[in-house]
Amino acid sequence: MLIKLRKKLLEKSGMTLVETVVGFSLLAIASTMLFTGLMTSVSLIKEANDYKVSSARVSTALDVEDEALIVSSNNETMSLPSVGGSTVPGEYYKYSDGGKISYKVFVPSSLDPN
C-alpha cells in the first residue's frame, strides 16, 4: 500500500480539461458578482452625492432668496399641535435644482424679511 501511494505521488500528471473549465466558470461567476456589487455601490455613491449637492444649492437659495430656484409658492398656515394647536402664518416654498430632486420648505411670516 505504501508503494502504491508513493507511486501516485511521483506521477506528474496535469489538470484535465474538465477541471480547467470548472475553474474558469467559478472565476467568471465570482468576478460577475464582484462587478455587480461594485457598480451598485458606485450608483449609490453618485446618487448620494447628487442629493448632497442639491441640498446645498437649496440651502443657499433659502439663505440668499434666489428666485430662480423657487418653483412655486402659496400662502398657507401651519398648525403646531405641540404648542397647543396654535397656527403660524407663512408660506410653503417649493425649490428645485432642475433635476429630479425638489424640496418643500415652510417659511413663517415672522421670518420673512419682506
C-alpha positions in Angstrom: 0.0 0.0 0.0 2.8 2.4 0.8 4.4 1.6 -2.6 1.1 2.5 -4.4 0.9 5.8 -2.5 4.5 6.7 -3.3 3.9 5.8 -7.0 0.8 8.1 -7.2 2.8 11.0 -5.6 5.6 10.6 -8.0 3.3 10.7 -11.1 3.4 14.2 -12.6 0.0 14.4 -14.4 -1.6 17.7 -15.3 -5.1 19.0 -14.9 -7.9 17.7 -17.0 -9.9 19.9 -19.4 -13.0 19.5 -17.1 -11.1 20.8 -14.1 -9.9 23.8 -16.1 -13.4 24.6 -17.5 -14.9 24.3 -14.0 -12.2 26.6 -12.6 -12.7 29.3 -15.2 -16.5 29.1 -14.8 -16.2 29.6 -11.0 -13.8 32.5 -11.6 -16.3 34.1 -14.1 -19.2 33.7 -11.6 -17.2 35.3 -8.8 -16.0 38.2 -10.9 -19.5 38.8 -12.2 -20.8 39.1 -8.6 -17.9 41.4 -7.7 -18.6 43.6 -10.7 -22.3 43.8 -10.0 -21.6 44.8 -6.4 -19.1 47.4 -7.4 -21.5 49.0 -10.0 -24.3 49.1 -7.4 -22.1 50.9 -4.9 -20.9 53.4 -7.5 -24.5 54.1 -8.4 -25.4 54.6 -4.7 -22.5 56.9 -4.1 -23.4 59.0 -7.2 -27.0 59.3 -6.0 -25.9 60.4 -2.5 -23.6 63.0 -4.0 -26.4 64.3 -6.1 -28.6 64.7 -3.0 -25.8 66.4 -1.2 -25.2 68.9 -4.0 -28.9 69.6 -4.4 -29.4 70.1 -0.7 -26.5 72.6 -0.6 -28.0 74.5 -3.6 -31.4 74.7 -2.0 -29.9 75.8 1.4 -28.0 78.5 -0.4 -31.2 79.5 -2.2 -33.0 79.8 1.1 -30.2 81.9 2.5 -30.0 84.4 -0.4 -33.6 84.0 -1.5 -32.7 83.1 -5.1 -36.0 83.5 -7.1 -34.6 81.4 -9.9 -34.8 78.2 -7.9 -38.3 78.8 -6.5 -40.8 76.6 -8.4 -44.0 78.0 -6.7 -45.2 79.5 -3.5 -48.6 79.8 -1.9 -49.9 81.3 1.3 -50.9 78.7 3.9 -51.0 78.4 7.6 -49.4 75.6 9.6 -50.9 74.2 12.7 -48.4 73.5 15.5 -50.1 70.9 17.7 -47.1 70.8 20.1 -47.8 74.4 21.1 -51.5 73.9 22.0 -52.9 73.9 18.4 -51.9 77.5 17.6 -51.3 78.5 14.0 -48.4 80.2 12.4 -48.9 82.2 9.2 -46.3 81.6 6.5 -45.6 80.3 3.0 -44.6 77.0 1.6 -41.9 77.3 -1.0 -41.0 74.6 -3.4 -37.4 74.6 -4.5 -36.0 72.5 -7.3 -32.5 72.2 -8.7 -33.7 71.5 -12.2 -33.3 67.7 -11.8 -35.4 65.1 -10.1 -34.9 66.4 -6.6 -37.2 69.1 -5.1 -37.8 70.4 -1.6 -40.8 71.9 0.1 -39.9 74.4 2.8 -42.2 76.3 5.2 -41.1 79.9 6.0 -43.1 81.6 8.8 -44.1 85.2 8.1 -42.2 86.4 11.2 -39.0 85.2 9.5 -39.9 86.7 6.1 -37.7 89.8 5.5 -40.4 91.5 3.4 
